[in-house]
Amino acid sequence: MSSSSPGIEPAGTVDVPRADGRKRVLLAKPRGYCAGVDRAVIAVEKALELYGPPVYVRKEIVHNRHVVETLRERGAIFVDETTEVPEGALVVFSAHGVSPMVHAEAADRNLRTIDATCPLVTKVHKEVNRFAKDDYDILLIGHEGHEEVEGTAGEAPEHVQLVDTAEDVDKVTVRDPSKVIWLSQTTLSVDETMERVDQLRDRFPSLADPPSDDICYATTNRQVAVKAMAAECDLVIVVGSQNSSNSKRLVEVALKAGARASHLVDFSHEVDEAWLEGVTTVGVTSGASVPEVLVMDLLAWLDKHGYSDVDEVTTANEKIAFALPPEIRRAEKAK
């Protein structure tokens, strides 16, 4: 999805302030929470309000330590599998989505469920079902072991092959080279994904593209914003957790786009002061599952270390919002 998609206003010509010797911060926009993360977090908060604790959540609702710990303090209990949830209890499925097998397991245990899967992930699930029904071989570009990939592949495991590395491209086998399509995890690096697509197309010239972009608008927009400022930055600090795919990709994008150094931190106190040696311009951004309060904490930390001037670099203005899960909306209406 491009930055001119519905709900997103392009920023036009992006003016990146040039360095004039002063210590300063370039602050990327868009950054932080996307619509899918916001929806998922609110779903757990609303569930706690409507039903009271405990509310069980399968896996981390989003990949961010601060968010998970905050919800845990309010009464959310995070589990790895539905088998850890008491029979008949309430469980929320994370923004990353789950496979049909997980839905079936929950039904077998009479669990009440709230599905907080991001609608953009659900879109990819529907694409898998559509092309599996048409008997395509589906090449899913994504990171092995990531929850989103497990849920997506689980829609039609007999049709899906995971392509993570360049080596995986050579291992792919298909039944009919004229009926092959690639799909992708929503939180990947756009450039890395297209590199993998080109490698796959070298092997399978008739490889079909997804009906629409699988990499979500928020992932793309945050990468574009980082690219716009990276060449001016001696250091780019990305706020995000180590298990956040889109946050880790921002570090990679910053380095490829010209930043001299880039690091991923959950909290401002994790910044090593040695990183600031000889640094005039610090770029700051955050992954799509990061609340803005953590970015403000980092800016305050940088201010104390002499980086008081902050220039926002805006490449798009996002106005996308998703409706809360239907289970939450029905419960609120009945209240």
Secondary structure per residue as TSV (DSSP state, phi and psi in degrees):
chain	resnum	aa	ss	phi	psi
A	1	M	-	360.0	132.2
A	2	S	-	-89.3	169.7
A	3	S	T	-71.9	-3.5
A	4	S	T	-100.0	14.2
A	5	S	S	-69.6	160.9
A	6	P	T	-54.7	137.6
A	7	G	T	86.9	1.4
A	8	I	E	-130.9	126.9
A	9	E	E	-102.6	119.2
A	10	P	E	-61.8	148.7
A	11	A	-	-87.0	-2.7
A	12	G	-	75.4	-146.7
A	13	T	S	-67.2	126.5
A	14	V	-	-92.5	119.8
A	15	D	-	-99.4	108.7
A	16	V	-	-98.2	113.8
A	17	P	-	-57.7	138.6
A	18	R	-	-85.9	151.0
A	19	A	-	-69.4	139.5
A	20	D	-	-126.1	22.8
A	21	G	S	96.1	-17.8
A	22	R	S	-82.3	150.6
A	23	K	-	-72.4	130.0
A	24	R	E	-152.3	166.3
A	25	V	E	-117.5	133.5
A	26	L	E	-101.8	119.4
A	27	L	E	-107.0	115.9
A	28	A	E	-72.5	141.2
A	29	K	E	-141.3	124.4
A	30	P	S	-75.0	156.7
A	31	R	-	-154.4	168.6
A	32	G	S	68.1	-156.2
A	33	Y	-	-43.2	132.5
A	34	C	-	-101.6	173.7
A	35	A	H	-64.3	-36.6
A	36	G	H	-67.8	-40.3
A	37	V	H	-66.8	-45.9
A	38	D	H	-56.7	-44.9
A	39	R	H	-61.3	-44.4
A	40	A	H	-67.2	-44.1
A	41	V	H	-65.0	-44.4
A	42	I	H	-62.6	-35.4
A	43	A	H	-59.9	-42.3
A	44	V	H	-69.2	-42.6
A	45	E	H	-60.0	-43.7
A	46	K	H	-66.3	-38.9
A	47	A	H	-62.3	-39.7
A	48	L	H	-65.1	-38.2
A	49	E	H	-69.1	-42.8
A	50	L	H	-77.2	-38.2
A	51	Y	H	-113.0	-15.9
A	52	G	-	78.5	158.2
A	53	P	S	-74.9	156.9
A	54	P	-	-85.5	149.0
A	55	V	E	-116.3	122.9
A	56	Y	E	-84.5	144.6
A	57	V	E	-130.2	123.0
A	58	R	E	-78.9	120.1
A	59	K	S	66.2	179.9
A	60	E	-	-71.5	133.1
A	61	I	S	-57.8	-40.9
A	62	V	S	-142.5	161.8
A	63	H	S	-86.7	77.6
A	64	N	-	-152.4	124.9
A	65	R	H	-61.3	-44.2
A	66	H	H	-62.3	-45.4
A	67	V	H	-62.6	-46.3
A	68	V	H	-63.1	-45.1
A	69	E	H	-65.9	-38.4
A	70	T	H	-63.4	-44.1
A	71	L	H	-69.1	-34.8
A	72	R	H	-62.4	-40.7
A	73	E	H	-63.8	-26.3
A	74	R	H	-88.3	-5.6
A	75	G	T	120.1	4.7
A	76	A	E	-78.9	139.9
A	77	I	E	-116.5	117.6
A	78	F	E	-93.7	130.2
A	79	V	E	-128.3	160.4
A	80	D	S	-86.3	-33.0
A	81	E	S	-137.2	156.7
A	82	T	G	-65.7	-21.5
A	83	T	G	-65.5	-16.8
A	84	E	G	-86.0	-6.2
A	85	V	S	-92.9	130.0
A	86	P	-	-58.4	142.9
A	87	E	T	-56.2	136.0
A	88	G	T	82.3	-3.5
A	89	A	-	-80.1	174.2
A	90	L	E	-96.2	131.3
A	91	V	E	-132.7	139.1
A	92	V	E	-105.6	131.6
A	93	F	E	-88.1	137.8
A	94	S	-	-69.9	170.5
A	95	A	T	-62.3	-20.0
A	96	H	T	-79.3	-13.1
A	97	G	-	88.9	160.1
A	98	V	-	-134.6	162.4
A	99	S	-	-82.5	164.1
A	100	P	H	-56.5	-31.3
A	101	M	H	-62.1	-38.2
A	102	V	H	-68.1	-41.3
A	103	H	H	-59.1	-41.4
A	104	A	H	-66.1	-41.3
A	105	E	H	-60.5	-42.1
A	106	A	H	-63.5	-41.1
A	107	A	H	-64.5	-39.2
A	108	D	H	-62.7	-28.6
A	109	R	T	-97.1	8.9
A	110	N	T	56.3	36.4
A	111	L	-	-80.2	141.0
A	112	R	E	-83.3	130.0
A	113	T	E	-120.2	146.7
A	114	I	E	-124.6	118.6
A	115	D	E	-95.0	104.1
A	116	A	-	-96.9	20.5
A	117	T	-	-55.7	133.1
A	118	C	-	-58.7	133.7
A	119	P	H	-57.0	-27.3
A	120	L	H	-74.7	-29.7
A	121	V	H	-71.8	-41.5
A	122	T	H	-57.7	-37.3
A	123	K	H	-58.2	-42.9
A	124	V	H	-67.2	-38.7
A	125	H	H	-57.7	-44.5
A	126	K	H	-65.4	-34.9
A	127	E	H	-64.6	-41.4
A	128	V	H	-58.9	-47.1
A	129	N	H	-63.2	-41.0
A	130	R	H	-62.1	-47.4
A	131	F	H	-80.2	-26.0
A	132	A	H	-66.8	-40.3
A	133	K	H	-60.9	-34.1
A	134	D	T	-86.7	8.6
A	135	D	T	64.8	37.8
A	136	Y	-	-84.0	153.1
A	137	D	E	-84.6	126.9
A	138	I	E	-109.3	120.6
A	139	L	E	-100.9	106.7
A	140	L	E	-94.8	112.3
A	141	I	E	-84.6	121.2
A	142	G	S	-178.8	179.5
A	143	H	-	-96.9	124.7
A	144	E	T	-57.7	132.6
A	145	G	T	90.1	-11.0
A	146	H	-	-70.9	140.1
A	147	E	H	-59.2	-37.7
A	148	E	H	-63.6	-42.8
A	149	V	H	-63.1	-42.2
A	150	E	H	-62.2	-42.1
A	151	G	H	-66.8	-42.9
A	152	T	H	-66.9	-48.2
A	153	A	H	-63.0	-30.4
A	154	G	T	-68.8	-11.7
A	155	E	T	-68.2	-33.2
A	156	A	S	-156.2	67.7
A	157	P	T	-57.6	-27.6
A	158	E	T	-74.0	-14.0
A	159	H	T	-108.4	-14.7
A	160	V	E	-102.3	133.5
A	161	Q	E	-121.4	131.7
A	162	L	E	-83.5	133.0
A	163	V	E	-120.3	105.3
A	164	D	-	-102.7	-56.6
A	165	T	S	-107.3	170.4
A	166	A	H	-61.0	-33.3
A	167	E	H	-64.4	-32.6
A	168	D	H	-63.9	-30.7
A	169	V	H	-58.4	-40.5
A	170	D	H	-71.1	-20.4
A	171	K	H	-88.2	-11.4
A	172	V	-	-65.8	135.0
A	173	T	-	-126.3	137.4
A	174	V	-	-127.7	156.3
A	175	R	S	-82.7	-39.2
A	176	D	-	-139.5	107.2
A	177	P	T	-59.2	-14.2
A	178	S	T	-89.2	-5.4
A	179	K	S	-127.7	65.8
A	180	V	E	-132.0	134.0
A	181	I	E	-133.6	148.4
A	182	W	E	-105.9	141.8
A	183	L	E	-129.8	170.7
A	184	S	E	-145.3	156.4
A	185	Q	-	-58.2	145.1
A	186	T	T	-77.6	-14.2
A	187	T	T	-111.6	24.4
A	188	L	S	-85.3	166.9
A	189	S	-	-68.9	128.0
A	190	V	H	-58.8	-46.1
A	191	D	H	-65.5	-43.7
A	192	E	H	-65.2	-38.5
A	193	T	H	-62.8	-45.4
A	194	M	H	-68.1	-30.3
A	195	E	H	-62.9	-42.5
A	196	R	H	-66.9	-38.2
A	197	V	H	-61.7	-43.4
A	198	D	H	-61.6	-38.8
A	199	Q	H	-65.5	-41.4
A	200	L	H	-65.9	-38.7
A	201	R	H	-69.7	-27.9
A	202	D	H	-61.2	-34.5
A	203	R	H	-84.2	-36.5
A	204	F	-	-128.6	86.2
A	205	P	T	-57.9	-25.0
A	206	S	T	-91.1	11.7
A	207	L	-	-53.5	125.2
A	208	A	B	-87.9	150.6
A	209	D	-	-92.2	157.9
A	210	P	-	-60.2	152.7
A	211	P	S	-58.6	-31.0
A	212	S	S	-149.9	166.0
A	213	D	-	-56.1	133.5
A	214	D	-	-88.5	-35.5
A	215	I	S	-66.2	126.6
A	216	C	-	-72.1	157.2
A	217	Y	H	-55.2	-38.8
A	218	A	H	-69.0	-42.3
A	219	T	H	-60.5	-47.9
A	220	T	H	-61.4	-48.2
A	221	N	H	-62.3	-39.9
A	222	R	H	-68.8	-34.2
A	223	Q	H	-69.8	-39.7
A	224	V	H	-61.9	-42.7
A	225	A	H	-63.3	-40.4
A	226	V	H	-66.5	-42.5
A	227	K	H	-59.7	-35.7
A	228	A	H	-65.0	-28.7
A	229	M	H	-113.2	-13.8
A	230	A	H	-57.5	-41.0
A	231	A	T	-63.8	-22.1
A	232	E	T	-89.3	-3.6
A	233	C	-	-103.5	132.8
A	234	D	S	-76.8	-28.2
A	235	L	E	-148.5	135.6
A	236	V	E	-118.0	123.2
A	237	I	E	-104.6	122.2
A	238	V	E	-104.3	123.3
A	239	V	E	-87.1	122.7
A	240	G	-	171.0	166.9
A	241	S	-	-93.8	156.6
A	242	Q	T	-64.7	-25.4
A	243	N	T	-92.8	9.4
A	244	S	-	-93.1	109.2
A	245	S	H	-59.0	-47.3
A	246	N	H	-67.7	-31.2
A	247	S	H	-68.3	-44.3
A	248	K	H	-63.4	-35.5
A	249	R	H	-64.9	-33.0
A	250	L	H	-63.0	-36.5
A	251	V	H	-62.1	-47.4
A	252	E	H	-62.3	-43.3
A	253	V	H	-62.6	-42.6
A	254	A	H	-58.9	-45.0
A	255	L	H	-66.7	-42.7
A	256	K	H	-67.4	-27.3
A	257	A	T	-89.4	2.9
A	258	G	T	117.6	-2.7
A	259	A	-	-66.7	140.4
A	260	R	S	-69.3	-32.5
A	261	A	-	-152.8	155.4
A	262	S	E	-153.2	140.0
A	263	H	E	-138.3	152.2
A	264	L	E	-107.6	128.1
A	265	V	E	-134.8	147.8
A	266	D	S	-81.1	-39.8
A	267	F	S	-136.8	156.9
A	268	S	G	-59.7	-32.6
A	269	H	G	-69.7	-9.8
A	270	E	G	-84.2	-8.7
A	271	V	-	-69.7	130.6
A	272	D	-	-87.5	122.4
A	273	E	G	-58.3	-25.2
A	274	A	G	-63.9	-24.9
A	275	W	G	-62.7	-23.3
A	276	L	G	-87.0	-4.1
A	277	E	T	-63.1	122.7
A	278	G	T	73.3	10.9
A	279	V	-	-95.7	124.6
A	280	T	S	-97.5	-45.5
A	281	T	E	-115.9	122.7
A	282	V	E	-108.9	125.0
A	283	G	E	-91.3	141.9
A	284	V	E	-131.0	132.7
A	285	T	E	-149.3	179.8
A	286	S	E	-150.1	151.6
A	287	G	-	-69.8	170.0
A	288	A	T	-73.4	-5.6
A	289	S	T	-112.6	21.0
A	290	V	-	-107.6	122.6
A	291	P	-	-69.6	149.0
A	292	E	H	-62.5	-26.3
A	293	V	H	-58.3	-32.7
A	294	L	H	-71.8	-33.3
A	295	V	H	-68.7	-41.8
A	296	M	H	-63.0	-37.0
A	297	D	H	-62.5	-41.3
A	298	L	H	-65.9	-41.6
A	299	L	H	-62.6	-38.0
A	300	A	H	-65.5	-39.5
A	301	W	H	-64.0	-44.5
A	302	L	H	-65.2	-36.6
A	303	D	H	-59.3	-41.7
A	304	K	H	-66.7	-19.0
A	305	H	T	-104.5	19.8
A	306	G	T	96.8	-0.5
A	307	Y	-	-101.4	76.3
A	308	S	-	-91.6	-27.6
A	309	D	E	-83.5	124.1
A	310	V	E	-121.2	122.3
A	311	D	E	-114.4	122.3
A	312	E	E	-84.7	131.5
A	313	V	E	-106.9	107.6
A	314	T	E	-105.7	122.6
A	315	T	S	-110.2	-15.5
A	316	A	E	-164.8	155.0
A	317	N	E	-117.0	113.6
A	318	E	E	-89.4	133.7
A	319	K	-	-130.7	24.5
A	320	I	-	-82.6	138.7
A	321	A	-	-142.6	144.5
A	322	F	-	-111.7	144.6
A	323	A	-	-65.3	148.0
A	324	L	-	-64.8	158.5
A	325	P	-	-52.6	144.3
A	326	P	H	-58.7	-31.5
A	327	E	H	-62.1	-37.8
A	328	I	H	-70.9	-43.2
A	329	R	H	-63.7	-39.2
A	330	R	H	-66.1	-41.7
A	331	A	H	-66.1	-37.9
A	332	E	H	-67.6	-38.7
A	333	K	H	-66.6	-35.1
A	334	A	H	-80.1	-14.3
A	335	K	-	-69.4	360.0
